[in-house]
Amino acid sequence: MNPLLDKLQPYPFAKLKQLFAGVTPNPAFPPISLGIGEPKHPTPALIKEALAQNLDGLAVYPATNGSDALRSAIANWLMRRYDLPAVDPARQVLPVNGSREALFALAQAVIDPKADALVVCPNPFYQIYEGAALLAGATPVFANSNPARNFAPDFKSIPADAWPRVQLLYICSPGNPTGAVLSLEDWKELFDLSDRYGFVIAADECYSEIYFGDTPPLGGLEAAHRLGRDGFPRLIAFSSLSKRSNVPGMRSGFVAGDAKIIERFLLYRTYHGGAMSPTVQAASIAAWNDETHVIENRAQYIAKFNAVTPLLQEVLDVALPDAGFYLWARVDRLADIDDTEFARRLYAETGVTVLPGSYLARQAQGINPGARRIRMALVAQTEECLEAARRIVEFTRNLK
């Protein structure tokens, strides 16, 4: 067996299952899960119809680089969404089976394991980043989120002597679990570091279409264009339909950016076997070409967060995020309690599941930036989320 598998840590949900082992939740309350970020809003009819109308695609082997029509739909969406002058669908876009597998696969394609490579990850972070680094033979290093900067990662915390060994940097904007969105100044800092040390930036943007203000979150390709970085050098952006269009089971997304990296990544994927079903490609075209369902979906999240957040603010240190569908809350305002005890007791006494923040982070620079925090995924319908919030408020007020 590959010895690198031994370096992988238990996934957060495996830890949560272990935390809840032996616990019988209060039968007086129907269970409510805010633990998993799985969209629960209805799948748009236009996507279901496109799937049903293209079942003949199941009889065809798909091309790894997808159809011309899908790549063009993605390129056109990128140009509309980020006000880009041009995106080459043939050279700068590659469909993938959801952003998760592509985030993992990119590390395998770009990292030279013989070079004592480092991979920079935000902290807390989406666990795929760490696993991808380890199984590519690299060592992950972590940039802690900074509460003073709305939880944006502090890349200045990475030791100066580490940067020459960095081959890949993952950034999630909007962030999971923090909801932080990078500014143009943040992107310039990353681009300057990439220019100096030559590493690839993997920009995970799967939460980009769920936001609460009037201005959409700034994307990596958009930032590169504004800063005059023609061709998006050493930058690959990842996006997905799962959150945008409520199709987590369809597994459809894309990577876009530096054409030279896309070319090499396509070579890797030709052997890796990551082609998207023609049926899913057809439904994806319908999804990327339509914004009405995205606007409606976003409106549901805005209403939900506006209703739930003030309730939770009565007992937790929590604020409306920049974007995304998570609340990132500190739990010890009213009682001296850590995140794991809070989550376990909350589940036992109220039937509400939340994810301990320490499970989403690693010890770095002497701290775990997820400690004493919980992540709450407000993915269910508004009334269910409100009921969970009411239970959390009562539970927290009664903590001893």
C-alpha positions as CSV (number, residue, x, y, z in Angstrom):
1,M,0.0,0.0,0.0
2,N,1.0,3.6,-0.6
3,P,2.7,4.7,2.7
4,L,1.6,8.2,2.1
5,L,-2.0,7.1,3.0
6,D,-0.8,6.8,6.6
7,K,-0.2,10.5,6.7
8,L,-3.9,11.3,6.2
9,Q,-5.9,12.4,9.2
10,P,-9.4,11.3,9.9
11,Y,-11.9,13.4,7.9
12,P,-13.9,15.9,10.0
13,F,-17.1,13.9,9.7
14,A,-15.4,10.7,10.9
15,K,-14.2,12.7,13.9
16,L,-17.8,14.0,14.5
17,K,-19.1,10.4,14.3
18,Q,-16.6,9.4,16.9
19,L,-17.5,12.4,19.1
20,F,-21.1,11.5,19.0
21,A,-20.5,7.8,19.7
22,G,-22.6,6.6,22.6
23,V,-24.7,9.7,22.6
24,T,-28.5,9.4,22.5
25,P,-30.0,12.8,21.4
26,N,-33.0,14.1,23.3
27,P,-36.0,12.3,21.8
28,A,-38.2,15.4,22.4
29,F,-36.5,17.2,19.5
30,P,-36.5,16.1,15.8
31,P,-32.9,16.0,14.6
32,I,-31.6,19.0,12.6
33,S,-28.2,18.9,11.0
34,L,-26.2,22.1,10.4
35,G,-23.0,20.0,10.1
36,I,-22.6,19.2,6.4
37,G,-22.5,21.8,3.7
38,E,-24.9,20.0,1.3
39,P,-27.3,22.3,-0.5
40,K,-30.9,21.5,0.3
41,H,-32.7,24.0,-1.9
42,P,-34.6,22.3,-4.8
43,T,-32.7,21.5,-8.0
44,P,-33.9,23.8,-10.8
45,A,-36.4,22.3,-13.2
46,L,-34.3,23.4,-16.2
47,I,-31.4,21.2,-15.1
48,K,-33.6,18.2,-14.4
49,E,-35.2,18.6,-17.9
50,A,-31.8,18.9,-19.6
51,L,-30.7,15.6,-17.9
52,A,-33.9,13.8,-18.9
53,Q,-33.7,15.1,-22.5
54,N,-30.1,14.0,-23.0
55,L,-30.1,10.4,-21.6
56,D,-28.7,9.2,-25.0
57,G,-25.4,10.6,-23.9
58,L,-25.1,7.6,-21.5
59,A,-24.3,5.5,-24.6
60,V,-21.3,7.6,-25.6
61,Y,-17.7,7.7,-24.1
62,P,-17.0,11.3,-23.2
63,A,-14.0,13.3,-24.2
64,T,-11.7,14.3,-21.3
65,N,-11.7,17.9,-22.3
66,G,-15.5,18.0,-22.6
67,S,-17.6,19.3,-25.5
68,D,-16.9,22.6,-27.4
69,A,-20.4,23.7,-26.3
70,L,-19.7,23.2,-22.6
71,R,-16.4,24.9,-22.7
72,S,-17.9,27.8,-24.5
73,A,-20.7,28.1,-22.0
74,I,-18.2,28.1,-19.2
75,A,-16.0,30.7,-20.9
76,N,-19.0,32.9,-21.6
77,W,-20.1,32.7,-18.0
78,L,-16.7,33.6,-16.8
79,M,-16.6,36.7,-19.1
80,R,-20.1,37.8,-17.9
81,R,-19.5,37.1,-14.2
82,Y,-16.0,38.6,-13.9
83,D,-16.1,41.2,-16.7
84,L,-13.2,39.5,-18.5
85,P,-12.4,40.6,-22.1
86,A,-11.7,37.1,-23.3
87,V,-11.4,33.5,-22.1
88,D,-10.3,30.9,-24.7
89,P,-12.6,27.9,-24.3
90,A,-10.2,25.7,-26.1
91,R,-7.1,26.5,-24.1
92,Q,-8.1,28.1,-20.8
93,V,-11.1,26.0,-19.7
94,L,-11.4,22.4,-18.7
95,P,-14.6,20.7,-17.3
96,V,-14.2,18.6,-14.2
97,N,-16.5,16.3,-12.2
98,G,-17.0,18.8,-9.4
99,S,-14.3,21.0,-7.9
100,R,-13.4,18.6,-5.2
101,E,-11.7,16.0,-7.4
102,A,-10.0,18.6,-9.5
103,L,-8.6,20.4,-6.4
104,F,-7.1,17.0,-5.4
105,A,-5.9,16.1,-8.9
106,L,-4.1,19.4,-9.6
107,A,-1.6,18.7,-6.8
108,Q,-0.8,15.4,-8.3
109,A,-0.1,17.1,-11.7
110,V,1.9,20.1,-10.7
111,I,4.0,19.0,-7.7
112,D,7.5,17.6,-8.0
113,P,7.8,15.4,-5.0
114,K,11.6,15.2,-5.3
115,A,12.0,18.9,-4.6
116,D,11.0,18.8,-0.9
117,A,7.9,20.6,-1.9
118,L,5.6,22.6,0.3
119,V,1.9,23.4,-0.3
120,V,0.4,26.4,1.5
121,C,-3.2,26.0,2.8
122,P,-5.4,28.5,4.6
123,N,-6.2,27.5,8.2
124,P,-9.0,26.5,8.8
125,F,-9.4,24.9,5.4
126,Y,-11.2,22.4,3.1
127,Q,-9.6,19.1,4.0
128,I,-9.0,18.1,0.4
129,Y,-6.1,20.6,0.2
130,E,-4.1,18.8,2.9
131,G,-4.8,15.3,1.5
132,A,-3.9,16.4,-2.0
133,A,-0.5,17.8,-0.7
134,L,0.3,14.7,1.3
135,L,-0.5,12.2,-1.4
136,A,1.5,14.2,-3.9
137,G,4.6,13.8,-1.7
138,A,4.5,17.4,-0.4
139,T,4.3,18.9,3.1
140,P,1.4,21.2,3.9
141,V,2.0,24.5,5.7
142,F,-0.8,26.6,7.1
143,A,-1.6,30.3,7.0
144,N,-3.9,31.0,9.9
145,S,-7.0,33.1,9.5
146,N,-6.9,36.5,11.0
147,P,-10.1,37.6,12.8
148,A,-8.9,41.2,12.6
149,R,-9.1,40.9,8.8
150,N,-12.5,39.2,8.7
151,F,-10.7,35.8,8.9
152,A,-8.7,36.2,5.7
153,P,-5.5,34.0,5.8
154,D,-2.4,35.7,7.0
155,F,0.2,34.7,4.5
156,K,2.8,36.9,6.2
157,S,2.8,34.3,9.0
158,I,4.5,31.8,6.6
159,P,8.3,31.8,7.4
160,A,10.3,33.6,4.8
161,D,12.6,30.6,4.3
162,A,9.6,28.4,3.5
163,W,8.5,30.3,0.3
164,P,11.3,29.0,-2.0
165,R,10.0,25.5,-1.5
166,V,6.4,26.3,-2.1
167,Q,5.1,24.7,-5.3
168,L,1.3,25.2,-4.8
169,L,-0.9,27.5,-2.8
170,Y,-4.5,26.8,-2.2
171,I,-6.9,29.7,-1.4
172,C,-10.6,29.5,-0.9
173,S,-12.4,32.8,-1.6
174,P,-15.2,33.0,-0.4
175,G,-13.7,30.9,2.4
176,N,-14.9,27.6,3.9
177,P,-15.7,27.9,6.8
178,T,-15.1,31.6,7.4
179,G,-16.9,33.2,4.4
180,A,-13.9,35.6,4.0
181,V,-13.4,37.2,0.5
182,L,-10.0,38.2,-0.7
183,S,-9.5,41.9,-1.6
184,L,-7.6,43.1,-4.7
185,E,-4.7,43.9,-2.4
186,D,-4.8,40.3,-1.0
187,W,-4.6,39.0,-4.6
188,K,-1.8,41.3,-5.4
189,E,0.2,40.0,-2.5
190,L,-0.4,36.4,-3.6
191,F,0.5,37.2,-7.2
192,D,3.7,39.0,-6.2
193,L,4.7,35.9,-4.1
194,S,3.9,33.6,-7.0
195,D,6.0,35.7,-9.4
196,R,8.9,35.7,-7.0
197,Y,8.9,32.0,-6.1
198,G,7.1,30.4,-9.1
199,F,4.3,28.5,-7.4
200,V,0.9,27.8,-8.8
201,I,-2.2,29.4,-7.1
202,A,-5.3,27.1,-6.9
203,A,-8.3,29.4,-6.3
204,D,-11.3,27.5,-4.9
205,E,-14.3,29.7,-5.7
206,C,-17.2,27.2,-5.4
207,Y,-19.1,29.6,-3.0
208,S,-18.8,32.6,-5.3
209,E,-22.5,33.0,-6.1
210,I,-23.8,33.0,-2.5
211,Y,-23.3,36.5,-1.2
212,F,-25.1,39.0,0.9
213,G,-24.2,42.5,-0.4
214,D,-24.7,44.2,-3.7
215,T,-21.3,43.5,-5.1
216,P,-20.3,39.9,-6.1
217,P,-17.1,38.5,-4.5
218,L,-14.0,39.3,-6.4
219,G,-12.6,36.3,-8.2
220,G,-9.0,35.3,-8.9
221,L,-9.2,35.6,-12.7
222,E,-10.9,39.0,-12.3
223,A,-8.2,40.2,-9.9
224,A,-5.5,39.0,-12.4
225,H,-7.2,40.9,-15.2
226,R,-7.6,44.1,-13.1
227,L,-3.9,43.9,-12.3
228,G,-2.9,43.5,-15.9
229,R,-1.8,39.8,-15.6
230,D,-2.7,38.7,-19.2
231,G,-3.1,35.0,-19.6
232,F,-3.5,34.4,-15.8
233,P,0.1,33.3,-15.2
234,R,0.3,30.4,-12.7
235,L,-3.3,30.8,-11.7
236,I,-6.0,28.2,-11.9
237,A,-9.6,28.9,-10.7
238,F,-12.0,26.2,-9.7
239,S,-15.8,26.5,-9.7
240,S,-18.8,24.2,-9.4
241,L,-22.5,24.0,-9.9
242,S,-23.1,22.2,-6.6
243,K,-23.8,25.3,-4.5
244,R,-24.6,27.8,-7.3
245,S,-27.3,25.5,-8.8
246,N,-28.2,23.1,-6.0
247,V,-26.9,20.0,-7.8
248,P,-24.3,18.4,-5.4
249,G,-25.0,15.0,-6.8
250,M,-24.4,15.9,-10.4
251,R,-20.7,16.5,-9.9
252,S,-20.0,19.2,-12.4
253,G,-17.5,22.1,-12.3
254,F,-14.5,23.5,-14.2
255,V,-11.0,24.8,-13.9
256,A,-9.9,27.8,-15.8
257,G,-6.8,30.0,-16.1
258,D,-3.2,29.6,-17.3
259,A,-3.3,27.7,-20.6
260,K,0.1,26.0,-20.1
261,I,-1.1,24.5,-16.8
262,I,-4.4,23.5,-18.3
263,E,-2.6,21.7,-21.1
264,R,-0.5,19.7,-18.6
265,F,-3.5,19.1,-16.4
266,L,-5.5,17.8,-19.4
267,L,-2.6,15.3,-20.1
268,Y,-2.8,14.1,-16.5
269,R,-6.6,13.8,-16.7
270,T,-6.4,11.8,-19.9
271,Y,-4.8,9.0,-17.9
272,H,-6.6,9.8,-14.7
273,G,-9.9,9.1,-16.3
274,G,-11.8,12.1,-15.1
275,A,-14.2,12.7,-18.1
276,M,-17.7,14.1,-17.5
277,S,-20.7,12.2,-18.8
278,P,-22.2,13.8,-22.0
279,T,-25.6,13.8,-20.2
280,V,-24.2,15.8,-17.3
281,Q,-22.4,18.1,-19.8
282,A,-25.7,18.9,-21.4
283,A,-27.3,19.8,-18.1
284,S,-24.3,21.8,-17.1
285,I,-24.6,23.9,-20.3
286,A,-28.2,24.7,-19.3
287,A,-27.1,25.6,-15.8
288,W,-24.2,27.9,-16.8
289,N,-26.4,29.7,-19.3
290,D,-29.1,30.6,-16.8
291,E,-28.8,33.2,-14.0
292,T,-32.5,33.4,-12.9
293,H,-32.3,30.3,-10.7
294,V,-29.0,31.6,-9.2
295,I,-30.6,34.9,-8.3
296,E,-33.6,33.1,-6.7
297,N,-31.2,30.7,-4.8
298,R,-29.2,33.6,-3.5
299,A,-32.3,35.4,-2.3
300,Q,-33.3,32.4,-0.2
301,Y,-29.9,32.5,1.5
302,I,-30.1,36.2,2.1
303,A,-33.5,35.9,3.8
304,K,-32.3,32.9,5.8
305,F,-29.1,34.5,7.1
306,N,-30.9,37.7,7.9
307,A,-33.4,35.8,10.0
308,V,-31.0,33.4,11.7
309,T,-27.9,35.5,12.4
310,P,-29.4,38.1,14.8
311,L,-30.9,35.2,16.9
312,L,-27.5,33.5,17.3
313,Q,-25.8,36.8,18.0
314,E,-27.7,36.9,21.3
315,V,-25.4,34.1,22.7
316,L,-22.5,33.6,20.3
317,D,-19.8,35.7,18.8
318,V,-20.9,35.5,15.2
319,A,-21.4,37.9,12.2
320,L,-22.9,37.8,8.8
321,P,-20.1,36.5,6.5
322,D,-19.0,38.1,3.3
323,A,-20.3,35.1,1.3
324,G,-20.9,31.4,1.4
325,F,-23.5,29.5,3.4
326,Y,-21.7,29.0,6.7
327,L,-21.7,30.8,10.0
328,W,-18.4,30.7,11.8
329,A,-19.2,31.3,15.5
330,R,-17.2,31.5,18.7
331,V,-19.0,29.5,21.4
332,D,-17.5,30.6,24.7
333,R,-19.0,34.0,25.2
334,L,-21.4,32.9,28.0
335,A,-19.5,29.9,29.3
336,D,-16.0,28.5,29.4
337,I,-16.5,25.6,26.9
338,D,-14.6,24.3,23.9
339,D,-16.0,23.6,20.5
340,T,-16.1,19.8,20.8
341,E,-17.9,19.8,24.2
342,F,-20.3,22.4,22.9
343,A,-21.1,20.3,19.8
344,R,-21.5,17.0,21.8
345,R,-23.7,18.5,24.4
346,L,-25.7,20.5,21.9
347,Y,-26.4,17.2,19.9
348,A,-27.3,15.3,23.1
349,E,-29.6,17.9,24.6
350,T,-31.2,19.4,21.5
351,G,-30.6,17.1,18.5
352,V,-28.8,19.8,16.6
353,T,-25.6,18.9,14.8
354,V,-22.8,21.4,14.2
355,L,-19.2,20.9,13.3
356,P,-16.4,21.7,15.8
357,G,-14.1,24.3,14.3
358,S,-11.0,22.6,15.6
359,Y,-11.8,19.7,13.2
360,L,-11.4,22.0,10.3
361,A,-8.0,23.4,11.2
362,R,-4.5,22.3,12.3
363,Q,-2.2,23.6,15.0
364,A,0.0,26.2,13.4
365,Q,2.1,29.1,14.9
366,G,1.1,27.7,18.3
367,I,-2.7,27.8,17.9
368,N,-5.6,26.0,16.3
369,P,-7.6,28.9,14.7
370,G,-10.7,26.8,14.8
371,A,-10.7,26.2,18.5
372,R,-13.7,27.3,20.4
373,R,-15.6,27.9,17.2
374,I,-18.3,25.9,15.3
375,R,-19.3,25.9,11.7
376,M,-23.0,26.0,11.0
377,A,-24.2,25.2,7.4
378,L,-27.5,27.0,6.8
379,V,-28.4,24.8,3.9
380,A,-31.9,23.6,5.0
381,Q,-35.1,25.6,4.6
382,T,-35.4,28.8,6.6
383,E,-37.9,27.5,9.3
384,E,-35.7,24.5,10.0
385,C,-32.6,26.7,10.4
386,L,-34.6,29.1,12.6
387,E,-35.7,26.2,14.8
388,A,-32.1,25.1,15.1
389,A,-31.0,28.6,16.1
390,R,-33.7,28.8,18.7
391,R,-32.5,25.6,20.3
392,I,-28.9,26.8,20.2
393,V,-29.8,30.0,21.9
394,E,-31.7,28.3,24.7
395,F,-29.0,25.6,25.1
396,T,-26.2,28.3,25.3
397,R,-28.0,30.4,27.8
398,N,-28.3,27.4,30.1
399,L,-24.7,26.3,29.8
400,K,-22.9,25.8,33.1
